[in-house]
Amino acid sequence: MKRDERPSRGNDDRPRLVWAGKPARGTRELGASSPLVVTAHHGAARADGGAQNRLIHADNRAAMPALLGELEGRIDLVYIDPPFATGGSFSARTGPGAAEIPAYEDRWEDGLGDYLTRMQEQLELFRALLSPRGTIFVHCDWHVSHYLRCLLDEVFGEGAFKNEIVWRYRRWPAKTKAFQRMHDVLFWYGKAADDSHAWTPLYESLAPSTLQTWGTKRQVADFSSGRRKPSQTDEETLGAPMADVWDIGIIAPIAHERVGYPTQKPEALLRRVIEAASRPGDLVADFFCGSGTTLAVAEKLGRRWIGCDVGSVAVHTAKKRLLALPGCSAFDVLSPAGTTRAEAAFGDVSVAATSEAGRVTVRLGEAARVDFWAVDWAYDGRVFRAGSHASRTKKGTALVVEASHSYAARREGQIAVQLVDSAGAESRRVIEVG
Ligand SMILES: C[S@@+](CC[C@H](N)C(=O)[O-])C[C@H]1O[C@@H](n2cnc3c(N)ncnc32)[C@H](O)[C@@H]1O
């Protein structure tokens, strides 16, 4: 038997993880949840009227059931980087000298069983949303990788396993009487236990010894002598087919892509995942999207995307990051119907609108606590459609405090101004203009 040929076994007779309170498979009532409603819209609507990209501010266990009616079996690629059951609390620092803002907790008061129960429910929902040829990457580390691999085998079937990718990085060494822990793991599974999934081969540089022996021409295997021998062609080589150990640096403190969100993953890592396992136009989703790394890379690579996070700091950071991309496609921000969030107190921020010859100008006064603001120039009293926006960047703290809009025809109505602080808390002012 070859090394990676495994005897085929039904899923029923294989060993399984057991923990107190483990839910029975599939008993969760998929689809029972509040619908998602659009709370804000950014960018121009699609010409074909199709669904926009979506940034969902919700617990994914509420968001995914709400999406099932429309998207069951429709998502091409899911990447998730969930909490790893580290027991830690994570804070964001979103500007130079900015204070720490609590971003998310990775504590499980009822222990690991609680974590695994949630992960099982979530994996079942991802599987339901994936298209028949769709695949999922689950990013984790030594804290839970051994458990998640077993759970993935159980939910997706061991025949659906494709790769265990080791992301090897270098960081400042820790004081430890053991080898340095410097890798994460990405498990890649398909919805189907076959090879129907999207696949674009990637290549890496040839080893120096290979280059020295064979040069840069492509080698093919020659079996004419009964043994495999490499034989040189005239074509330049693309490199060696990429292996499952990826050496990619963590994000440097001064890197342009760093947005100050804790546990932010490098775009180079997501680029490999998305380029290899999806095609342009495919729908890519990340239901633990944090600062929006997957969404930003999907956008740059011409994929459609859905991001979801339960944290306000995460959704705020991802939104700013996406809007900073040149020519970013339109997207909706959604929340479960009936969600009420604490309003940010911007009582000290004055918002003044002046109107002259069909041109309205809005100006913020005393905007020290405003991290992002946007104006809907024709507010309909329901969905906020951002026509202009400005945000603080990590490079400088200055915020553009004035925005103007010229109307094509004389108009009376409302404009709305959305103010957001660096923790993602919002407040909205509505102004009558004539
Ligand atoms: C490790 S971080 C993701 C970081 C992300 N990959 C990036 O590059 O920025 C995990 C994220 O999962 C979110 N999260 C945890 N539980 C969640 C849930 N049930 N639903 C949605 N988001 C959740 C946290 O708020 C956090 O932002």
Ligand as a Chemical Component Dictionary entry (heavy atoms), coordinates in Angstrom:
data_LIG
# 
_chem_comp.id                   LIG 
_chem_comp.type                 NON-POLYMER 
_chem_comp.pdbx_formal_charge   0 
_chem_comp.three_letter_code    LIG 
# 
loop_
_chem_comp_atom.comp_id 
_chem_comp_atom.atom_id 
_chem_comp_atom.alt_atom_id 
_chem_comp_atom.type_symbol 
_chem_comp_atom.charge 
_chem_comp_atom.model_Cartn_x 
_chem_comp_atom.model_Cartn_y 
_chem_comp_atom.model_Cartn_z 
_chem_comp_atom.pdbx_ordinal 
LIG C1  C1  C 0  -8.196  34.792 15.436 1  
LIG S1  S1  S 1  -9.348  36.084 15.146 2  
LIG C2  C2  C 0  -9.410  36.197 13.377 3  
LIG C3  C3  C 0  -8.313  37.053 12.819 4  
LIG C4  C4  C 0  -8.396  37.187 11.323 5  
LIG N1  N1  N 0  -8.040  35.973 10.643 6  
LIG C5  C5  C 0  -7.502  38.306 10.825 7  
LIG O1  O1  O 0  -6.611  38.083 9.990  8  
LIG O2  O2  O -1 -7.683  39.441 11.307 9  
LIG C6  C6  C 0  -10.861 35.307 15.568 10 
LIG C7  C7  C 0  -12.086 36.168 15.408 11 
LIG O3  O3  O 0  -13.243 35.359 15.622 12 
LIG C8  C8  C 0  -14.258 36.191 16.161 13 
LIG N2  N2  N 0  -15.290 35.296 16.737 14 
LIG C9  C9  C 0  -15.190 34.480 17.811 15 
LIG N3  N3  N 0  -16.336 33.789 17.975 16 
LIG C10 C10 C 0  -17.177 34.169 16.982 17 
LIG C11 C11 C 0  -18.495 33.794 16.612 18 
LIG N4  N4  N 0  -19.195 32.890 17.303 19 
LIG N5  N5  N 0  -19.052 34.404 15.531 20 
LIG C12 C12 C 0  -18.371 35.326 14.815 21 
LIG N6  N6  N 0  -17.102 35.714 15.132 22 
LIG C13 C13 C 0  -16.506 35.122 16.184 23 
LIG C14 C14 C 0  -13.522 37.078 17.141 24 
LIG O4  O4  O 0  -14.260 38.284 17.409 25 
LIG C15 C15 C 0  -12.206 37.328 16.385 26 
LIG O5  O5  O 0  -12.256 38.536 15.658 27 
# 
loop_
_chem_comp_bond.comp_id 
_chem_comp_bond.atom_id_1 
_chem_comp_bond.atom_id_2 
_chem_comp_bond.value_order 
_chem_comp_bond.pdbx_ordinal 
LIG C1  S1  SING 1  
LIG S1  C2  SING 2  
LIG S1  C6  SING 3  
LIG C2  C3  SING 4  
LIG C3  C4  SING 5  
LIG C4  N1  SING 6  
LIG C4  C5  SING 7  
LIG C5  O1  DOUB 8  
LIG C5  O2  SING 9  
LIG C6  C7  SING 10 
LIG C7  O3  SING 11 
LIG C7  C15 SING 12 
LIG O3  C8  SING 13 
LIG C8  N2  SING 14 
LIG C8  C14 SING 15 
LIG N2  C9  SING 16 
LIG N2  C13 SING 17 
LIG C9  N3  DOUB 18 
LIG N3  C10 SING 19 
LIG C10 C11 SING 20 
LIG C10 C13 DOUB 21 
LIG C11 N4  SING 22 
LIG C11 N5  DOUB 23 
LIG N5  C12 SING 24 
LIG C12 N6  DOUB 25 
LIG N6  C13 SING 26 
LIG C14 O4  SING 27 
LIG C14 C15 SING 28 
LIG C15 O5  SING 29 
# 
